[in-house]
């Protein structure tokens, strides 16, 4: 191979791979992208975004996101899907590479860590692309907020977290952490961006119409949560208890208690940051892994946000005690390889009915706490 061609070999190979899987399968899928594009069309016409008649595919994002997707209404559906896929695949490449580069004091090479991320989180990346979802956009945006905060660009970090809220309100989980790593300036700036984004749809809907849409968003999110708890792909804590003892007040209470414990463990990671040279990355990764567990509609593919957390565990693997290596290995195996084609129909169905993936993610959060307590990251 000519020397001038070597730097282009991997990008070309990746491009061919991306084009192949899109042509073979994904171009006929991307059902969630269709939801965003439909919402954008309605927003431009000041139409109601939140319609129960849409069934399972109701729009569940804040109104501002519908307007952000408006450029994809300017071309026909086929072209729009291709553009969104290309953007998503690019974001996937960036998210993985940025996650690896941002990891402080790496014990392994960047190339090895990239392959490990693909190995352990790859099934969630694939599902994300197949659905045409927005978690890669969210992950990349929030990762840039982490990088900005560590670089001292505090206001930029606040802006990026606020933008993340419009992509998915999950980003609100980072607000207390943002105060710790970037201070009040980040919160004030982020709050201003958030307020502006909430108000901007009024330019199309009018003030009362904008309020009506906000109410419609809240109603849609709350009303659709309970029916989705028993869906196999729901890996949230609330889904775990609903699957184990049935939907109802006892399950809701136990889910709340478990969620508070998980939040307390994440807060412990932050509380024990003293003595760690670059503590923010592990904290960020812990909160990102917590997102699909706390959201009542935490679908399995949202686990891709936990990429930084997984990278910490595999990078510090050699420094764990034998007992914690065993615990981490079992949890990682369940988290990453509970796949129909690997374990078979019977085990896969049983695992999803018992929310095994969600349990493994909770155990991994405990593993991250252990890494912090031992000052390994």
FIRO-639455 format. One record per residue: residue number from 0; residue in one letter; chain; x negated, y, z negated of N, C-alpha, C in turn. Coordinates in steps of 0.2 Angstrom, whole numbers. Example, Ala and Ser with C-alpha at 12.3 -4.5 7.8 and 13.67 -1.06 7.14 Angstrom:
# residues 2
(site 0 "A" "A" (-66 -28 -39) (-62 -22 -39) (-66 -16 -39));
(site 1 "S" "A" (-64 -11 -35) (-68 -5 -36) (-64 0 -39));
# end
This chain:
# residues 377
(site 0 "X" "A" (-4 -6 0) (0 0 0) (-4 6 0));
(site 1 "X" "A" (-3 11 5) (-7 17 5) (-7 21 -2));
(site 2 "X" "A" (-12 24 -4) (-13 27 -10) (-7 33 -11));
(site 3 "X" "A" (-6 36 -5) (-1 42 -6) (6 39 -7));
(site 4 "X" "A" (7 33 -5) (14 30 -6) (15 27 -13));
(site 5 "X" "A" (10 26 -17) (11 22 -23) (15 26 -28));
(site 6 "X" "A" (15 33 -29) (19 37 -33) (26 37 -31));
(site 7 "X" "A" (28 35 -25) (35 35 -23) (38 28 -23));
(site 8 "X" "A" (34 23 -25) (36 16 -24) (42 15 -29));
(site 9 "X" "A" (41 17 -36) (46 16 -41) (52 20 -39));
(site 10 "X" "A" (52 26 -38) (58 30 -36) (62 27 -30));
(site 11 "X" "A" (58 25 -25) (61 22 -19) (65 16 -21));
(site 12 "X" "A" (62 12 -25) (65 5 -27) (71 7 -31));
(site 13 "X" "A" (71 11 -36) (76 13 -40) (82 16 -36));
(site 14 "X" "A" (80 20 -31) (85 23 -26) (89 17 -22));
(site 15 "X" "A" (85 12 -20) (88 7 -16) (92 2 -21));
(site 16 "X" "A" (90 1 -27) (94 -3 -32) (101 1 -33));
(site 17 "X" "A" (100 8 -34) (106 11 -36) (111 11 -30));
(site 18 "X" "A" (109 12 -24) (113 12 -18) (116 5 -17));
(site 19 "X" "A" (112 0 -19) (115 -7 -18) (121 -8 -22));
(site 20 "X" "A" (120 -7 -29) (125 -9 -33) (131 -4 -32));
(site 21 "X" "A" (130 2 -30) (136 6 -28) (140 3 -22));
(site 22 "X" "A" (136 1 -17) (139 -1 -11) (143 -8 -12));
(site 23 "X" "A" (140 -12 -16) (142 -19 -17) (149 -19 -22));
(site 24 "X" "A" (148 -15 -27) (154 -15 -32) (157 -8 -34));
(site 25 "X" "A" (152 -4 -37) (155 2 -40) (159 7 -36));
(site 26 "X" "A" (158 7 -30) (162 12 -26) (170 10 -26));
(site 27 "X" "A" (171 4 -28) (179 2 -29) (181 3 -36));
(site 28 "X" "A" (177 5 -41) (178 5 -48) (179 13 -50));
(site 29 "X" "A" (175 15 -55) (175 22 -57) (182 24 -59));
(site 30 "X" "A" (186 21 -63) (193 23 -64) (193 29 -69));
(site 31 "X" "A" (188 29 -73) (188 35 -78) (187 42 -74));
(site 32 "X" "A" (182 41 -69) (181 47 -65) (187 50 -62));
(site 33 "X" "A" (191 45 -60) (198 47 -56) (202 51 -61));
(site 34 "X" "A" (202 49 -68) (205 53 -73) (203 60 -73));
(site 35 "X" "A" (196 61 -73) (193 68 -74) (195 72 -68));
(site 36 "X" "A" (195 69 -62) (196 73 -56) (204 75 -55));
(site 37 "X" "A" (208 70 -57) (215 72 -58) (217 78 -62));
(site 38 "X" "A" (213 78 -68) (214 83 -73) (212 90 -70));
(site 39 "X" "A" (206 89 -67) (204 96 -64) (209 99 -59));
(site 40 "X" "A" (212 94 -55) (217 97 -50) (222 100 -54));
(site 41 "X" "A" (225 97 -59) (230 100 -63) (228 106 -66));
(site 42 "X" "A" (222 106 -69) (220 113 -72) (220 119 -67));
(site 43 "X" "A" (218 118 -61) (217 123 -56) (224 125 -55));
(site 44 "X" "A" (229 121 -56) (236 123 -54) (240 125 -60));
(site 45 "X" "A" (236 126 -66) (239 127 -73) (245 122 -74));
(site 46 "X" "A" (243 116 -72) (248 110 -74) (246 107 -81));
(site 47 "X" "A" (251 103 -84) (250 100 -90) (244 94 -89));
(site 48 "X" "A" (239 95 -93) (234 90 -93) (235 83 -97));
(site 49 "X" "A" (240 84 -101) (241 78 -106) (248 75 -105));
(site 50 "X" "A" (248 70 -101) (254 67 -99) (255 60 -101));
(site 51 "X" "A" (260 58 -106) (261 51 -108) (262 46 -102));
(site 52 "X" "A" (265 49 -97) (266 45 -91) (260 42 -88));
(site 53 "X" "A" (254 45 -89) (248 42 -87) (246 36 -90));
(site 54 "X" "A" (249 34 -95) (248 27 -98) (241 27 -102));
(site 55 "X" "A" (237 21 -100) (231 20 -103) (226 26 -101));
(site 56 "X" "A" (227 28 -95) (222 33 -92) (224 40 -93));
(site 57 "X" "A" (226 42 -99) (228 49 -101) (221 53 -102));
(site 58 "X" "A" (221 59 -100) (216 63 -101) (215 65 -108));
(site 59 "X" "A" (209 64 -111) (208 65 -119) (203 69 -120));
(site 60 "X" "A" (201 74 -116) (196 79 -117) (199 86 -118));
(site 61 "X" "A" (195 90 -120) (197 97 -121) (198 100 -114));
(site 62 "X" "A" (203 105 -114) (204 108 -107) (198 111 -103));
(site 63 "X" "A" (193 113 -107) (188 116 -103) (184 111 -99));
(site 64 "X" "A" (184 105 -101) (181 100 -97) (184 99 -91));
(site 65 "X" "A" (191 99 -90) (194 98 -84) (192 104 -79));
(site 66 "X" "A" (191 110 -81) (189 115 -77) (181 114 -75));
(site 67 "X" "A" (177 111 -79) (170 109 -77) (170 104 -72));
(site 68 "X" "A" (175 100 -71) (175 95 -66) (178 98 -60));
(site 69 "X" "A" (180 104 -59) (184 107 -53) (180 106 -47));
(site 70 "X" "A" (173 107 -47) (169 106 -41) (171 100 -37));
(site 71 "X" "A" (172 94 -41) (173 88 -38) (180 87 -34));
(site 72 "X" "A" (184 93 -35) (191 93 -31) (190 96 -24));
(site 73 "X" "A" (184 99 -23) (183 102 -17) (181 98 -11));
(site 74 "X" "A" (180 91 -13) (178 86 -7) (183 81 -8));
(site 75 "X" "A" (184 77 -3) (188 71 -3) (186 66 -9));
(site 76 "X" "A" (191 62 -11) (189 57 -17) (183 53 -15));
(site 77 "X" "A" (182 50 -9) (177 46 -8) (170 49 -9));
(site 78 "X" "A" (169 55 -7) (163 59 -7) (162 61 -15));
(site 79 "X" "A" (168 63 -18) (167 65 -25) (165 59 -29));
(site 80 "X" "A" (167 53 -28) (165 47 -32) (157 46 -31));
(site 81 "X" "A" (155 47 -25) (148 46 -23) (144 51 -27));
(site 82 "X" "A" (146 57 -27) (142 63 -30) (142 61 -37));
(site 83 "X" "A" (147 59 -40) (147 58 -48) (143 52 -49));
(site 84 "X" "A" (143 47 -45) (139 41 -47) (131 43 -46));
(site 85 "X" "A" (130 47 -41) (123 49 -40) (121 54 -46));
(site 86 "X" "A" (125 58 -48) (123 62 -54) (123 58 -60));
(site 87 "X" "A" (127 53 -61) (127 49 -67) (120 44 -67));
(site 88 "X" "A" (119 42 -61) (112 38 -61) (106 42 -62));
(site 89 "X" "A" (106 48 -60) (101 52 -61) (100 54 -69));
(site 90 "X" "A" (106 55 -72) (107 56 -79) (104 50 -83));
(site 91 "X" "A" (106 44 -81) (103 38 -84) (96 38 -84));
(site 92 "X" "A" (93 39 -78) (86 39 -78) (83 45 -82));
(site 93 "X" "A" (86 50 -82) (83 56 -87) (84 54 -94));
(site 94 "X" "A" (90 52 -96) (91 50 -103) (86 45 -106));
(site 95 "X" "A" (85 40 -102) (80 35 -105) (73 38 -105));
(site 96 "X" "A" (71 41 -100) (64 44 -100) (64 49 -105));
(site 97 "X" "A" (68 53 -106) (68 59 -111) (68 56 -118));
(site 98 "X" "A" (72 50 -119) (72 47 -126) (66 44 -127));
(site 99 "X" "A" (62 41 -122) (56 38 -124) (51 44 -125));
(site 100 "X" "A" (51 49 -121) (46 54 -122) (46 58 -128));
(site 101 "X" "A" (53 59 -131) (54 62 -137) (52 58 -143));
(site 102 "X" "A" (52 52 -143) (50 48 -148) (43 49 -151));
(site 103 "X" "A" (43 52 -157) (36 54 -160) (32 48 -162));
(site 104 "X" "A" (25 49 -161) (20 44 -164) (21 37 -161));
(site 105 "X" "A" (22 37 -155) (24 30 -151) (18 25 -153));
(site 106 "X" "A" (21 19 -154) (16 13 -155) (15 9 -148));
(site 107 "X" "A" (20 10 -144) (20 6 -138) (19 11 -132));
(site 108 "X" "A" (18 9 -126) (17 13 -120) (24 16 -118));
(site 109 "X" "A" (24 21 -114) (31 23 -112) (34 18 -107));
(site 110 "X" "A" (30 15 -103) (33 10 -98) (36 5 -102));
(site 111 "X" "A" (33 2 -107) (35 -4 -111) (42 -1 -114));
(site 112 "X" "A" (42 5 -117) (48 7 -121) (54 8 -116));
(site 113 "X" "A" (52 10 -110) (58 11 -105) (61 4 -103));
(site 114 "X" "A" (57 -1 -102) (59 -8 -101) (63 -11 -107));
(site 115 "X" "A" (61 -9 -113) (64 -12 -119) (71 -8 -119));
(site 116 "X" "A" (71 -2 -118) (78 2 -118) (83 -2 -113));
(site 117 "X" "A" (80 -3 -107) (84 -6 -102) (87 -13 -104));
(site 118 "X" "A" (82 -17 -107) (84 -24 -110) (89 -24 -115));
(site 119 "X" "A" (88 -19 -120) (93 -19 -126) (99 -15 -125));
(site 120 "X" "A" (99 -10 -121) (105 -6 -120) (108 -6 -113));
(site 121 "X" "A" (104 -10 -109) (106 -11 -101) (114 -12 -100));
(site 122 "X" "A" (117 -17 -104) (123 -19 -102) (128 -13 -103));
(site 123 "X" "A" (126 -8 -108) (131 -2 -109) (130 3 -103));
(site 124 "X" "A" (123 3 -101) (122 8 -95) (126 5 -89));
(site 125 "X" "A" (126 -1 -88) (130 -4 -82) (137 -2 -83));
(site 126 "X" "A" (140 -3 -89) (147 -2 -90) (149 5 -89));
(site 127 "X" "A" (145 9 -91) (146 17 -90) (146 19 -83));
(site 128 "X" "A" (141 16 -79) (141 18 -72) (147 15 -68));
(site 129 "X" "A" (149 9 -70) (155 6 -67) (162 9 -68));
(site 130 "X" "A" (162 12 -74) (168 16 -76) (168 23 -73));
(site 131 "X" "A" (162 26 -72) (162 33 -70) (163 37 -76));
(site 132 "X" "A" (160 35 -82) (161 39 -88) (156 45 -89));
(site 133 "X" "A" (157 48 -95) (153 54 -96) (148 54 -102));
(site 134 "X" "A" (147 48 -105) (143 47 -110) (135 49 -109));
(site 135 "X" "A" (133 47 -102) (127 49 -101) (126 56 -100));
(site 136 "X" "A" (131 60 -98) (130 67 -98) (130 70 -105));
(site 137 "X" "A" (134 67 -109) (134 69 -116) (127 67 -120));
(site 138 "X" "A" (125 61 -118) (118 59 -121) (113 64 -119));
(site 139 "X" "A" (112 65 -113) (107 69 -110) (107 76 -113));
(site 140 "X" "A" (113 79 -113) (114 86 -116) (112 86 -123));
(site 141 "X" "A" (114 81 -127) (112 82 -135) (105 80 -136));
(site 142 "X" "A" (102 76 -131) (95 75 -132) (91 81 -131));
(site 143 "X" "A" (93 85 -126) (90 91 -125) (91 96 -131));
(site 144 "X" "A" (96 95 -134) (97 99 -140) (92 97 -145));
(site 145 "X" "A" (91 91 -146) (86 89 -151) (79 92 -149));
(site 146 "X" "A" (77 91 -142) (71 94 -140) (70 101 -141));
(site 147 "X" "A" (76 105 -140) (75 112 -141) (74 114 -148));
(site 148 "X" "A" (78 110 -153) (77 111 -160) (70 110 -162));
(site 149 "X" "A" (67 105 -160) (60 103 -162) (55 108 -159));
(site 150 "X" "A" (57 111 -153) (52 116 -150) (53 123 -153));
(site 151 "X" "A" (58 124 -158) (59 130 -161) (65 134 -157));
(site 152 "X" "A" (67 132 -152) (73 136 -148) (79 134 -152));
(site 153 "X" "A" (80 137 -157) (86 135 -162) (93 137 -158));
(site 154 "X" "A" (93 143 -156) (100 145 -152) (101 141 -146));
(site 155 "X" "A" (96 139 -143) (97 135 -137) (100 128 -139));
(site 156 "X" "A" (97 125 -145) (100 119 -148) (107 120 -150));
(site 157 "X" "A" (109 126 -153) (116 127 -154) (121 127 -148));
(site 158 "X" "A" (118 130 -143) (122 131 -137) (123 124 -134));
(site 159 "X" "A" (118 119 -134) (119 113 -131) (123 108 -135));
(site 160 "X" "A" (123 109 -141) (128 105 -145) (135 107 -144));
(site 161 "X" "A" (136 113 -144) (143 116 -142) (145 114 -135));
(site 162 "X" "A" (141 114 -130) (143 111 -124) (144 104 -124));
(site 163 "X" "A" (141 100 -128) (142 93 -129) (149 92 -132));
(site 164 "X" "A" (151 96 -136) (158 95 -139) (163 96 -133));
(site 165 "X" "A" (162 100 -128) (167 100 -123) (166 94 -118));
(site 166 "X" "A" (161 91 -118) (160 85 -114) (164 79 -118));
(site 167 "X" "A" (162 79 -124) (166 74 -129) (165 77 -136));
(site 168 "X" "A" (171 77 -139) (171 80 -146) (167 76 -151));
(site 169 "X" "A" (164 70 -149) (160 67 -153) (154 71 -156));
(site 170 "X" "A" (152 76 -152) (146 80 -153) (146 83 -160));
(site 171 "X" "A" (152 84 -162) (153 88 -169) (150 84 -174));
(site 172 "X" "A" (148 78 -174) (145 74 -179) (138 77 -180));
(site 173 "X" "A" (135 81 -175) (128 84 -176) (128 90 -180));
(site 174 "X" "A" (134 93 -181) (134 100 -184) (131 101 -190));
(site 175 "X" "A" (132 96 -195) (128 97 -202) (121 96 -201));
(site 176 "X" "A" (119 91 -196) (112 90 -195) (109 96 -192));
(site 177 "X" "A" (112 99 -187) (110 105 -184) (108 110 -189));
(site 178 "X" "A" (112 111 -194) (110 116 -199) (104 114 -202));
(site 179 "X" "A" (102 108 -203) (96 106 -207) (90 107 -202));
(site 180 "X" "A" (90 105 -196) (85 106 -191) (84 113 -188));
(site 181 "X" "A" (89 116 -187) (89 123 -183) (91 129 -187));
(site 182 "X" "A" (95 128 -193) (97 133 -197) (103 137 -195));
(site 183 "X" "A" (105 142 -198) (111 145 -197) (112 149 -190));
(site 184 "X" "A" (106 151 -187) (106 154 -181) (109 149 -175));
(site 185 "X" "A" (107 143 -176) (110 138 -171) (117 137 -172));
(site 186 "X" "A" (120 137 -178) (127 136 -179) (131 142 -177));
(site 187 "X" "A" (128 148 -178) (132 154 -176) (132 154 -168));
(site 188 "X" "A" (127 153 -165) (127 153 -158) (131 148 -155));
(site 189 "X" "A" (131 142 -158) (135 136 -156) (142 138 -157));
(site 190 "X" "A" (144 141 -162) (151 143 -164) (154 148 -159));
(site 191 "X" "A" (150 152 -157) (152 157 -152) (153 154 -145));
(site 192 "X" "A" (149 149 -143) (150 146 -137) (156 141 -137));
(site 193 "X" "A" (157 138 -143) (163 134 -144) (170 138 -144));
(site 194 "X" "A" (170 144 -147) (175 148 -147) (177 151 -140));
(site 195 "X" "A" (172 153 -136) (173 155 -129) (175 150 -125));
(site 196 "X" "A" (173 143 -126) (175 138 -122) (182 136 -123));
(site 197 "X" "A" (184 137 -129) (191 135 -131) (196 141 -128));
(site 198 "X" "A" (194 147 -128) (198 152 -125) (198 153 -118));
(site 199 "X" "A" (193 151 -114) (193 152 -107) (198 149 -103));
(site 200 "X" "A" (201 143 -105) (207 141 -101) (213 146 -101));
(site 201 "X" "A" (213 150 -106) (219 155 -106) (219 160 -100));
(site 202 "X" "A" (213 160 -96) (213 164 -90) (217 161 -85));
(site 203 "X" "A" (219 155 -85) (223 151 -80) (230 150 -84));
(site 204 "X" "A" (230 147 -90) (236 145 -93) (240 151 -97));
(site 205 "X" "A" (236 156 -98) (239 161 -103) (238 159 -110));
(site 206 "X" "A" (238 164 -115) (237 162 -122) (241 156 -124));
(site 207 "X" "A" (248 157 -123) (252 152 -126) (251 145 -122));
(site 208 "X" "A" (250 146 -116) (249 140 -112) (243 136 -114));
(site 209 "X" "A" (238 140 -116) (231 137 -118) (232 134 -125));
(site 210 "X" "A" (236 137 -129) (238 134 -136) (242 127 -135));
(site 211 "X" "A" (246 128 -130) (250 122 -129) (246 116 -127));
(site 212 "X" "A" (241 117 -122) (237 112 -120) (232 109 -126));
(site 213 "X" "A" (230 114 -130) (226 111 -136) (230 107 -140));
(site 214 "X" "A" (237 109 -141) (241 104 -145) (242 98 -142));
(site 215 "X" "A" (243 98 -135) (244 92 -131) (238 87 -132));
(site 216 "X" "A" (232 90 -132) (225 86 -133) (226 83 -139));
(site 217 "X" "A" (227 86 -145) (227 83 -151) (232 78 -152));
(site 218 "X" "A" (238 79 -149) (243 74 -149) (241 68 -145));
(site 219 "X" "A" (238 69 -140) (236 63 -136) (231 59 -139));
(site 220 "X" "A" (226 62 -142) (221 58 -145) (223 55 -151));
(site 221 "X" "A" (228 58 -155) (230 54 -161) (235 49 -160));
(site 222 "X" "A" (240 50 -155) (245 45 -153) (242 39 -150));
(site 223 "X" "A" (237 40 -146) (234 34 -142) (229 30 -146));
(site 224 "X" "A" (227 32 -152) (222 29 -156) (224 22 -159));
(site 225 "X" "A" (230 22 -162) (232 16 -165) (233 10 -160));
(site 226 "X" "A" (236 11 -154) (237 6 -149) (231 3 -147));
(site 227 "X" "A" (226 7 -147) (219 5 -144) (215 1 -149));
(site 228 "X" "A" (217 0 -155) (213 -3 -160) (211 -10 -159));
(site 229 "X" "A" (216 -13 -156) (216 -21 -155) (213 -23 -148));
(site 230 "X" "A" (211 -18 -144) (208 -19 -138) (201 -22 -139));
(site 231 "X" "A" (200 -27 -136) (193 -31 -137) (187 -26 -137));
(site 232 "X" "A" (187 -22 -132) (181 -17 -131) (180 -12 -136));
(site 233 "X" "A" (185 -11 -140) (185 -6 -146) (180 -9 -151));
(site 234 "X" "A" (175 -5 -152) (170 -8 -157) (169 -3 -164));
(site 235 "X" "A" (174 1 -164) (174 6 -170) (175 2 -177));
(site 236 "X" "A" (174 6 -182) (175 3 -189) (183 2 -190));
(site 237 "X" "A" (187 7 -187) (194 6 -188) (196 0 -184));
(site 238 "X" "A" (194 -1 -178) (195 -7 -175) (194 -14 -178));
(site 239 "X" "A" (188 -14 -182) (185 -19 -185) (191 -22 -190));
(site 240 "X" "A" (193 -17 -195) (197 -19 -200) (204 -20 -197));
(site 241 "X" "A" (206 -17 -192) (213 -19 -189) (213 -26 -186));
(site 242 "X" "A" (207 -28 -183) (207 -34 -180) (206 -40 -186));
(site 243 "X" "A" (203 -38 -191) (202 -43 -197) (209 -44 -201));
(site 244 "X" "A" (212 -38 -202) (218 -39 -207) (224 -36 -204));
(site 245 "X" "A" (224 -34 -198) (230 -31 -195) (231 -23 -195));
(site 246 "X" "A" (234 -20 -191) (235 -13 -191) (240 -11 -196));
(site 247 "X" "A" (238 -6 -200) (242 -4 -206) (238 0 -211));
(site 248 "X" "A" (241 3 -216) (238 7 -221) (232 4 -224));
(site 249 "X" "A" (232 -3 -226) (226 -6 -229) (220 -6 -225));
(site 250 "X" "A" (221 -7 -218) (216 -7 -213) (213 0 -213));
(site 251 "X" "A" (218 5 -212) (216 12 -212) (212 14 -218));
(site 252 "X" "A" (214 12 -224) (210 14 -230) (203 11 -230));
(site 253 "X" "A" (203 5 -228) (196 1 -229) (192 4 -223));
(site 254 "X" "A" (195 6 -217) (191 9 -212) (188 16 -215));
(site 255 "X" "A" (192 20 -218) (190 26 -221) (184 25 -226));
(site 256 "X" "A" (185 20 -230) (179 19 -235) (173 17 -232));
(site 257 "X" "A" (174 12 -227) (168 10 -223) (164 16 -219));
(site 258 "X" "A" (168 20 -216) (166 26 -213) (162 30 -217));
(site 259 "X" "A" (165 31 -223) (161 36 -228) (155 33 -230));
(site 260 "X" "A" (154 26 -231) (148 23 -233) (143 24 -227));
(site 261 "X" "A" (145 23 -221) (141 24 -215) (138 31 -215));
(site 262 "X" "A" (143 36 -216) (140 43 -216) (136 44 -222));
(site 263 "X" "A" (137 41 -227) (132 42 -233) (125 39 -231));
(site 264 "X" "A" (125 33 -228) (119 30 -226) (115 35 -221));
(site 265 "X" "A" (119 38 -216) (116 43 -212) (113 49 -215));
(site 266 "X" "A" (117 51 -220) (115 57 -224) (109 55 -228));
(site 267 "X" "A" (108 49 -230) (102 47 -234) (96 47 -230));
(site 268 "X" "A" (97 46 -223) (91 46 -218) (89 53 -218));
(site 269 "X" "A" (93 58 -218) (91 65 -218) (88 67 -225));
(site 270 "X" "A" (91 65 -230) (89 67 -237) (82 65 -238));
(site 271 "X" "A" (80 59 -235) (73 57 -236) (68 59 -231));
(site 272 "X" "A" (69 64 -228) (65 67 -222) (58 70 -225));
(site 273 "X" "A" (58 71 -231) (52 74 -234) (46 69 -233));
(site 274 "X" "A" (41 71 -231) (35 67 -230) (34 64 -224));
(site 275 "X" "A" (39 65 -219) (39 62 -212) (37 68 -208));
(site 276 "X" "A" (32 67 -204) (29 72 -199) (34 75 -195));
(site 277 "X" "A" (38 70 -191) (43 73 -186) (49 69 -188));
(site 278 "X" "A" (53 71 -192) (59 67 -195) (65 67 -190));
(site 279 "X" "A" (66 72 -186) (72 74 -183) (75 68 -178));
(site 280 "X" "A" (70 65 -175) (72 60 -170) (75 54 -173));
(site 281 "X" "A" (73 51 -178) (77 46 -181) (83 48 -184));
(site 282 "X" "A" (84 54 -186) (90 56 -189) (95 57 -183));
(site 283 "X" "A" (93 60 -178) (97 61 -172) (99 54 -169));
(site 284 "X" "A" (95 49 -169) (97 42 -166) (102 39 -171));
(site 285 "X" "A" (101 40 -177) (106 37 -182) (113 40 -181));
(site 286 "X" "A" (114 46 -180) (120 49 -179) (123 47 -172));
(site 287 "X" "A" (119 47 -167) (121 45 -161) (124 37 -161));
(site 288 "X" "A" (121 33 -164) (123 26 -165) (129 26 -169));
(site 289 "X" "A" (130 31 -173) (136 31 -178) (143 33 -174));
(site 290 "X" "A" (142 37 -168) (147 39 -165) (153 34 -163));
(site 291 "X" "A" (151 29 -159) (156 24 -157) (159 21 -163));
(site 292 "X" "A" (156 20 -169) (159 17 -175) (164 21 -179));
(site 293 "X" "A" (163 28 -179) (167 32 -182) (173 34 -178));
(site 294 "X" "A" (173 35 -171) (178 36 -167) (183 30 -167));
(site 295 "X" "A" (190 32 -168) (195 26 -168) (195 23 -161));
(site 296 "X" "A" (193 27 -156) (193 25 -149) (186 24 -146));
(site 297 "X" "A" (182 21 -151) (175 20 -149) (174 13 -145));
(site 298 "X" "A" (174 14 -138) (173 9 -134) (166 7 -134));
(site 299 "X" "A" (165 0 -132) (158 -3 -132) (153 1 -128));
(site 300 "X" "A" (154 4 -122) (149 7 -118) (147 13 -121));
(site 301 "X" "A" (150 16 -126) (148 22 -130) (142 21 -134));
(site 302 "X" "A" (140 14 -135) (134 12 -139) (128 14 -135));
(site 303 "X" "A" (128 16 -129) (122 18 -125) (119 25 -129));
(site 304 "X" "A" (124 28 -132) (121 34 -136) (116 32 -141));
(site 305 "X" "A" (116 26 -143) (111 24 -148) (104 22 -145));
(site 306 "X" "A" (103 24 -139) (97 22 -136) (91 25 -140));
(site 307 "X" "A" (91 31 -143) (85 33 -147) (84 29 -153));
(site 308 "X" "A" (90 27 -156) (90 22 -162) (86 16 -161));
(site 309 "X" "A" (88 13 -155) (86 6 -153) (78 7 -152));
(site 310 "X" "A" (76 13 -149) (69 14 -147) (65 14 -153));
(site 311 "X" "A" (67 17 -159) (64 18 -165) (63 11 -168));
(site 312 "X" "A" (68 6 -168) (67 0 -171) (62 -5 -167));
(site 313 "X" "A" (63 -5 -160) (58 -9 -156) (51 -6 -156));
(site 314 "X" "A" (50 0 -157) (43 3 -157) (40 2 -164));
(site 315 "X" "A" (44 2 -169) (41 1 -176) (41 -6 -178));
(site 316 "X" "A" (43 -11 -174) (44 -18 -175) (39 -21 -179));
(site 317 "X" "A" (32 -20 -177) (27 -23 -180) (26 -21 -187));
(site 318 "X" "A" (28 -15 -189) (27 -13 -196) (33 -15 -201));
(site 319 "X" "A" (38 -18 -198) (43 -20 -203) (41 -27 -207));
(site 320 "X" "A" (44 -28 -213) (43 -34 -216) (46 -40 -213));
(site 321 "X" "A" (44 -46 -214) (47 -51 -211) (54 -52 -212));
(site 322 "X" "A" (57 -50 -218) (64 -50 -219) (68 -45 -215));
(site 323 "X" "A" (65 -39 -214) (68 -34 -210) (68 -36 -203));
(site 324 "X" "A" (62 -39 -201) (62 -41 -194) (67 -46 -192));
(site 325 "X" "A" (68 -51 -197) (74 -55 -195) (81 -52 -195));
(site 326 "X" "A" (82 -48 -200) (88 -44 -199) (89 -40 -193));
(site 327 "X" "A" (84 -36 -191) (84 -32 -185) (85 -36 -179));
(site 328 "X" "A" (81 -42 -179) (82 -46 -173) (89 -49 -172));
(site 329 "X" "A" (92 -51 -177) (99 -54 -177) (104 -49 -174));
(site 330 "X" "A" (103 -43 -178) (108 -37 -176) (107 -35 -169));
(site 331 "X" "A" (100 -35 -167) (99 -32 -160) (101 -37 -155));
(site 332 "X" "A" (101 -44 -156) (103 -49 -152) (111 -49 -151));
(site 333 "X" "A" (114 -48 -156) (121 -47 -156) (124 -41 -152));
(site 334 "X" "A" (120 -35 -154) (121 -29 -151) (120 -29 -143));
(site 335 "X" "A" (115 -32 -141) (113 -32 -134) (115 -37 -130));
(site 336 "X" "A" (116 -43 -132) (117 -49 -128) (123 -53 -129));
(site 337 "X" "A" (128 -50 -133) (135 -52 -133) (138 -51 -126));
(site 338 "X" "A" (136 -55 -121) (139 -54 -114) (142 -60 -112));
(site 339 "X" "A" (147 -60 -108) (151 -66 -106) (147 -71 -102));
(site 340 "X" "A" (142 -68 -98) (138 -72 -94) (133 -76 -98));
(site 341 "X" "A" (131 -74 -104) (126 -77 -108) (129 -81 -113));
(site 342 "X" "A" (134 -79 -117) (137 -83 -122) (143 -88 -120));
(site 343 "X" "A" (145 -86 -114) (151 -90 -112) (158 -87 -114));
(site 344 "X" "A" (163 -90 -111) (170 -87 -113) (172 -87 -120));
(site 345 "X" "A" (171 -93 -123) (174 -95 -129) (170 -90 -135));
(site 346 "X" "A" (164 -90 -135) (160 -86 -140) (161 -79 -138));
(site 347 "X" "A" (161 -77 -132) (162 -70 -131) (169 -67 -133));
(site 348 "X" "A" (174 -71 -132) (181 -69 -134) (181 -69 -142));
(site 349 "X" "A" (178 -74 -145) (178 -74 -152) (175 -68 -155));
(site 350 "X" "A" (169 -66 -152) (165 -61 -154) (169 -54 -154));
(site 351 "X" "A" (172 -53 -148) (176 -47 -147) (182 -46 -151));
(site 352 "X" "A" (185 -52 -153) (191 -52 -157) (189 -51 -164));
(site 353 "X" "A" (183 -52 -166) (180 -51 -173) (176 -45 -173));
(site 354 "X" "A" (175 -41 -168) (171 -35 -167) (164 -36 -170));
(site 355 "X" "A" (161 -41 -167) (154 -43 -169) (149 -38 -167));
(site 356 "X" "A" (150 -34 -161) (146 -29 -159) (146 -23 -164));
(site 357 "X" "A" (152 -21 -166) (152 -16 -171) (149 -17 -177));
(site 358 "X" "A" (149 -24 -180) (146 -26 -186) (138 -25 -185));
(site 359 "X" "A" (136 -28 -179) (129 -27 -178) (126 -20 -178));
(site 360 "X" "A" (130 -16 -175) (128 -9 -175) (128 -6 -182));
(site 361 "X" "A" (132 -8 -186) (132 -6 -193) (126 -8 -197));
(site 362 "X" "A" (124 -15 -195) (118 -17 -198) (112 -14 -196));
(site 363 "X" "A" (112 -12 -189) (106 -8 -186) (105 -1 -190));
(site 364 "X" "A" (111 2 -192) (110 8 -196) (107 7 -202));
(site 365 "X" "A" (108 1 -205) (105 -1 -212) (97 -2 -210));
(site 366 "X" "A" (96 -4 -204) (89 -5 -202) (85 1 -201));
(site 367 "X" "A" (89 6 -199) (86 13 -198) (85 16 -205));
(site 368 "X" "A" (89 15 -209) (88 18 -216) (82 15 -219));
(site 369 "X" "A" (81 8 -218) (75 5 -220) (68 8 -217));
(site 370 "X" "A" (69 10 -211) (63 13 -207) (62 20 -211));
(site 371 "X" "A" (67 23 -212) (66 30 -215) (63 29 -222));
(site 372 "X" "A" (66 25 -226) (63 24 -233) (56 22 -233));
(site 373 "X" "A" (54 18 -228) (47 16 -228) (42 21 -225));
(site 374 "X" "A" (46 27 -223) (42 32 -219) (39 30 -213));
(site 375 "X" "A" (42 26 -209) (39 23 -203) (41 28 -197));
(site 376 "X" "A" (46 32 -198) (48 37 -193) (53 42 -196));
# end
